Amino acid sequence: MIPTLRRLLSLPALVALVLCAACGPAAGAPAGLDDPAKKEIAMELVSSAENSSLDWKAQYGYIEDIGDGRGYTAGIIGFCTGCGDLLQVVRRYTDARPHNRLAPFLPALRAVDGSASHTGLGAPFTTAWKQAATDPALRAAQDAERDREYFDPAVSRAKADGLGVLGQFIYYDAYVMHGAGDTKGTVGFRTIRARALRAADAPADGGDEKEYLGAFLDARVDAIRREPSHTDTSRVETAQRVFLAEGNLDLDPPLDWRVYGDRYRIAGE
């Protein structure tokens, strides 16, 4: 603390200032999606769409080619060999655990980046992935890459746009499914957001939050329908739009929704 401020404050006032600085957000302040309880809800919602299960922690070892042109899809949010994010997970894992069972596949993962190819991977790789998923270091690598590439930038952008917890989740789910930028044959988050902003102002610019989120979801549905491998829009229409129609901008449980026709519920306390 600067000397001038130290002289101006009495000892009790100084102690109170230090304690206040350490206590974090004010009591009663609304939680963001980065609040642990809200983040858990976000992970369960995404898992219902990505893995047809609320048990997202059971998905670390998931891996298959779902035929979307992105090679193998794996892990807690669907990292893929053709998108480069699965390569980043394995790199991060190898930094923490150099002699791991996935490290020998790094050259092949670099070679197939940007394609649907399985060259150099195949059954040996999928078996190694499932086995390595029991290692806390691979789980930590997946968590860290999820946050770096998807969760943190989505939440940061949503907060800058003046969005509450539901809006932050809507951005995050769009990041997970579409990525930040456009790739060949797809429409990414940036374009979806730009189209939404042409239809409605974000709350940070004086717009109505529900109107803006409705415009964003409209743009996202259009983006989904442009991808042959992702034509089902239920993760938007019978999930996120339901929460929006209910006015649940804080994404507070209980939450009831459907994805691919399956019903899910997160109960309240």
Stockholm file with secondary structure:
# STOCKHOLM 1.0

chainA/1-269         MIPTLRRLLSLPALVALVLCAACGPAAGAPAGLDDPAKKEIAMELVSSAENSSLDWKAQYGYIEDIGDGRGYTAGIIGFCTGCGDLLQVVRRYTDARPHNRLAPFLPALRAVDGSASHTGLGAPFTTAWKQAATDPALRAAQDAERDREYFDPAVSRAKADGLGVLGQFIYYDAYVMHGAGDTKGTVGFRTIRARALRAADAPADGGDEKEYLGAFLDARVDAIRREPSHTDTSRVETAQRVFLAEGNLDLDPPLDWRVYGDRYRIAGE
#=GR chainA/1-269 SS CCHHHHHHSCHHHHHHHHHHHHSCSCTTCCCCTTSHHHHHHHHHHHHHHHHSSSCGGGGTTCEECCSSSSSCEETTTTEETTTSHHHHHHHHHHHHSTTCTTGGGHHHHHHHTTSCCCTTCHHHHHHHHHHHTTSHHHHHHHHHHHIIIIIHHHHHHHHHTTCCHHHHHHHHHHHHHHCSSCCTTCCCHHHHHHHHHHHSCCGGGTCCHHHHHHHHHHHHHHHHHTCGGGCCCHHIIIIIHHHHHTTCTTCCSCEEEEETTEEEEECCC
#=GC SS_cons         CCHHHHHHSCHHHHHHHHHHHHSCSCTTCCCCTTSHHHHHHHHHHHHHHHHSSSCGGGGTTCEECCSSSSSCEETTTTEETTTSHHHHHHHHHHHHSTTCTTGGGHHHHHHHTTSCCCTTCHHHHHHHHHHHTTSHHHHHHHHHHHIIIIIHHHHHHHHHTTCCHHHHHHHHHHHHHHCSSCCTTCCCHHHHHHHHHHHSCCGGGTCCHHHHHHHHHHHHHHHHHTCGGGCCCHHIIIIIHHHHHTTCTTCCSCEEEEETTEEEEECCC
//
